[in-house]
Amino acid sequence: MAFSIGKVANWLYQVHRSRAVVGWWPERFALEDERTAYKVQDALLKKLSAKQGPLVGYKIALTSPQIWEQTGLRGPAYGPIRKRRVFEHKASVRADQWARLGVELEIIITVNADVPGPKDKPYDKDSIEPYVGEARAGFELIEDRGADYSRLSVPWLVMDVGWNGGSLLAKPNKKWRDLDLGNLSGSIAFDGKVVREGHSGDVLGHCYNSLAWLANKLGEHGKKLKKGTIVSTGSMVACQFVPPGSTAVGRIEGLGEVTLKYELPR
C-alpha cells in the first residue's frame, strides 16, 4: 500500500482528538523519509489549527545528550507551536486532557525580524544572533501518548508535531543579555523536590546554534522564521513526566522560572 500523507494526517488528528495512547507507530504508516514526514506534519497542523490556533513558533527536539540517551534518537528535528497552546509564567492543565504529560526545560527565544533564507552560507551562532529579540526560561509541554521509547523513530516524532503539547514562558527578563546563555544551570522540581538538573551548554553548545539550525532547515523546506516567532530551542534535561495532582517548577539560573499545575479531574 502506497504511503498517503492525507491518511496519516487524518489518523493522527483522530489520535489527538481522542487522546489515545499510542505505544508504537502502526506498521502501515511507517516511514523513513524525513521530508515526507514534515509534509505530514504540515497536513496535521492545518487540521489542529482550527481549535489550537495558528502557527506562532517552533520547538526543536533531540538537541542534548540527556534527550539522546532517553529516546535513543539523534536530531535535531522541529515541530510547530500553536497560538492557543502558549501560556505565560503560571498555568494549570487537567490530567484527563493528556495521555501522558512531560515537561522539558528550555530557553525560549523570540525572533525580532524576518529571517531571510540562507544564501551564500548557512546561518551559524554568530550570524543568527542579530535576529534574537528576547530570551526567556520556559517549559515545553510534551504529549508523547505513552510511547514505547525503545521503538521510536525520528519521522514518527516529526509527523506528530514533534510531540509539542504547549509552551509555558517565564516572565520577561530585561537583563537577559547580561547572561551567558551557553553557561546556565537549570532544574525541574515536582512539589518542591528537584528531580533533574541540566546545563544550557548541552543544547548544541548554545541556544543560538539551535536557532541557526532551525533557520537553515526551514530554508530547505521553503519556509522562514518571521518576526515575533517564538523558538523553544531544546531541553537541557531529559523529559520529566509529571505525576497527576502535582506541581512542576522549571528554573534556569538568572533567566527565570515557570510553574505548571497538573490538576486531577474534578
C-alpha positions in Angstrom: 0.0 0.0 0.0 1.4 3.4 -1.0 2.1 5.8 1.8 -0.6 8.5 2.0 0.2 11.9 3.6 -3.5 12.6 4.0 -4.4 9.3 5.6 -1.6 9.5 8.1 -2.6 13.1 9.0 -6.2 12.1 9.4 -5.2 9.2 11.7 -3.0 11.4 13.8 -5.8 14.0 14.0 -8.1 11.4 15.5 -5.4 10.3 17.9 -5.2 13.9 19.1 -8.9 14.3 19.4 -9.3 11.0 21.4 -6.2 11.5 23.5 -5.3 7.9 22.6 -2.3 6.1 24.0 0.0 5.1 21.1 2.8 2.8 22.3 4.3 2.4 18.9 3.7 3.5 15.3 1.4 1.4 13.1 3.4 -0.5 10.5 1.2 0.7 7.7 2.3 4.3 8.5 6.0 3.5 8.9 8.3 6.0 7.2 12.0 6.7 6.8 11.9 9.8 4.6 12.3 13.0 6.6 10.9 15.4 4.0 7.7 13.4 3.7 7.4 13.3 7.5 7.5 17.1 7.5 4.7 17.1 4.9 2.6 15.0 7.2 3.4 17.5 10.0 2.2 20.4 7.8 -1.0 18.5 6.9 -1.7 17.7 10.6 -1.0 21.3 11.6 -3.8 22.5 9.2 -6.3 20.3 11.0 -5.1 21.2 14.5 -5.1 25.0 13.9 -8.9 25.2 13.8 -9.0 24.8 17.6 -5.4 25.3 18.7 -4.8 28.5 16.7 -2.3 29.3 14.0 1.5 28.7 14.0 3.3 31.1 16.2 6.6 29.3 16.7 8.7 26.1 16.6 10.1 23.6 19.1 13.4 22.0 18.4 13.7 18.4 19.5 16.6 16.0 20.1 19.3 18.5 20.9 21.1 17.4 24.1 22.8 14.3 25.5 20.1 13.7 28.1 17.4 13.6 25.4 19.5 11.4 23.1 20.0 8.9 25.9 16.4 8.9 26.9 15.0 8.5 23.4 17.8 6.6 21.6 17.4 9.2 18.8 19.7 11.9 17.4 18.3 15.1 15.8 17.6 17.9 15.6 14.0 18.0 14.4 11.4 20.7 14.6 7.7 20.9 15.4 5.1 23.7 15.3 3.9 25.7 18.3 0.2 26.8 18.1 -1.1 30.1 19.5 -3.7 28.7 21.9 -1.1 26.3 23.4 1.2 29.1 24.6 1.0 30.1 28.3 2.6 32.8 30.4 4.5 32.2 33.7 2.0 30.0 35.5 -0.5 27.6 34.1 -2.8 24.7 35.1 -3.8 21.8 32.9 -6.1 18.8 33.7 -4.8 15.3 33.8 -7.8 14.0 31.8 -6.8 16.1 28.9 -3.5 14.3 28.3 -2.4 10.8 27.5 1.0 11.4 29.2 2.3 14.8 30.1 6.0 15.6 30.2 7.9 18.8 30.7 11.2 19.9 29.2 13.3 22.8 30.4 14.2 25.2 27.6 15.5 28.6 26.7 12.8 30.2 24.5 13.8 32.8 22.0 11.6 35.4 20.3 12.7 36.5 16.8 12.9 40.2 16.3 12.7 40.4 12.5 12.0 38.3 9.5 15.0 36.0 8.9 15.9 35.7 5.2 16.6 32.2 3.9 20.2 31.3 4.0 22.0 32.2 0.7 25.8 32.0 0.4 26.3 30.0 3.5 24.2 28.5 6.3 23.4 30.5 9.4 25.6 29.9 12.4 25.7 31.1 16.1 27.1 34.5 15.2 25.1 35.3 12.0 21.8 34.4 13.7 22.4 36.4 16.8 21.1 39.7 15.4 17.7 38.2 15.0 17.3 37.3 18.7 14.9 39.8 20.3 14.3 38.1 23.7 15.3 35.0 25.7 13.2 33.5 28.4 13.1 30.4 30.5 10.3 28.0 29.8 8.8 24.6 29.8 7.8 22.7 26.6 4.8 20.6 27.4 5.3 17.2 25.8 2.5 14.9 24.8 4.2 11.6 24.0 1.0 9.5 24.1 2.6 6.8 26.3 5.1 6.0 23.6 7.4 3.0 23.9 10.8 4.7 23.7 12.5 1.5 22.5 10.5 1.7 19.3 10.8 5.4 18.5 11.9 6.9 15.1 12.6 10.5 14.1 9.9 10.5 11.4 7.3 9.4 14.0 8.3 12.4 16.2 8.3 14.8 13.2 4.9 13.7 11.9 3.2 14.1 15.3 4.1 17.8 15.5 7.2 17.0 17.5 5.0 15.9 20.4 4.5 19.6 21.2 1.6 20.0 23.6 2.3 23.6 24.6 4.8 26.1 25.7 5.0 27.9 29.1 7.1 31.0 29.1 8.6 32.7 32.1 8.2 36.4 32.8 10.4 38.5 30.5 13.8 39.2 32.0 15.1 42.7 30.9 18.6 41.7 31.8 18.8 38.5 29.8 21.6 40.0 27.6 23.8 40.2 30.6 23.7 36.4 31.0 25.9 33.8 29.2 23.1 31.8 27.7 25.5 29.0 26.9 26.5 28.6 30.5 23.4 28.4 32.7 22.3 25.7 35.1 18.7 24.6 35.3 16.4 22.3 37.2 12.9 20.7 37.2 11.2 20.2 40.6 8.0 18.4 41.4 6.2 19.6 44.6 9.3 21.3 45.7 11.8 18.4 45.2 14.3 18.7 42.4 14.0 15.7 40.1 16.5 16.6 37.4 19.2 19.2 36.6 20.9 20.2 33.4 23.1 22.8 31.7 22.2 25.1 28.8 25.5 24.4 27.1 24.4 20.8 26.5 21.8 22.1 23.9 24.0 22.0 20.8 26.6 24.1 22.7 24.4 27.2 22.7 20.7 28.0 22.1 21.8 30.2 19.2 23.2 27.1 17.5 19.7 25.6 17.7 18.1 28.8 16.3 20.7 28.7 13.4 19.9 25.1 12.7 16.2 25.9 12.5 16.6 28.8 10.2 18.7 26.6 7.8 16.3 23.7 8.0 13.2 25.8 7.4 15.0 27.3 4.4 15.4 23.8 3.0 11.7 23.4 3.3 10.7 26.7 1.7 9.8 28.3 5.0 11.4 31.0 7.1 11.4 32.5 10.6 9.2 35.6 10.9 9.2 38.5 13.2 7.6 37.6 16.5 8.1 33.8 16.1 9.0 32.0 19.4 11.5 29.2 19.3 11.8 26.6 22.1 15.5 25.8 21.5 15.8 22.3 23.1 15.7 20.8 26.5 18.6 20.9 29.0 17.3 17.8 30.7 15.5 14.6 29.8 11.7 14.9 29.6 10.2 14.5 33.1 6.7 13.0 33.3 4.5 15.0 35.7 2.6 13.0 38.3 -1.1 13.9 38.1 -2.0 16.2 41.1 1.5 17.6 41.4 3.1 21.0 40.6 6.1 21.2 38.4 8.6 24.2 38.5 11.2 24.8 36.0 14.1 27.2 36.8 17.0 28.4 34.7 19.7 30.3 36.7 19.3 34.0 36.3 16.8 33.8 33.5 13.5 32.9 35.2 11.1 30.2 36.2 7.8 28.7 35.3 5.1 26.8 37.3 2.8 24.2 35.9 -0.1 22.6 38.0 -1.1 19.2 36.7 -4.6 19.0 38.2 -6.6 15.9 38.8 -10.0 15.8 37.1 -12.8 17.4 39.1 
